[in-house]
């Protein structure tokens, strides 16, 4: 079956590897594989925010980086 054959409005699970491949293949982002995996997981879970000190994520237009205050921890 192809995507074009799916009925409109039906629920579909999309393998995170599709997002991973697209993120790795997108020259705008230039991410490491581990970063791409994080983004693929975020896409799958429909999450927008990521708490990180990795500035590479700031290049991703749909992800919002949440920075920790200096001297504070997340947990």
DAGIHU-V96079 format. One line per field, one symbol per residue. phi: phi as a letter, one per 30 degrees, with the letter a starting at -180 (. if undefined). A space follows every 10 residues. Layout:
# DAGIHU-V96079
phi->???
This chain:
# DAGIHU-V96079
phi->.cedcdddid dbcceedddd ddddddddch cdeddddddd ddddchcccb cacddedddc dcccdccdde iccdc
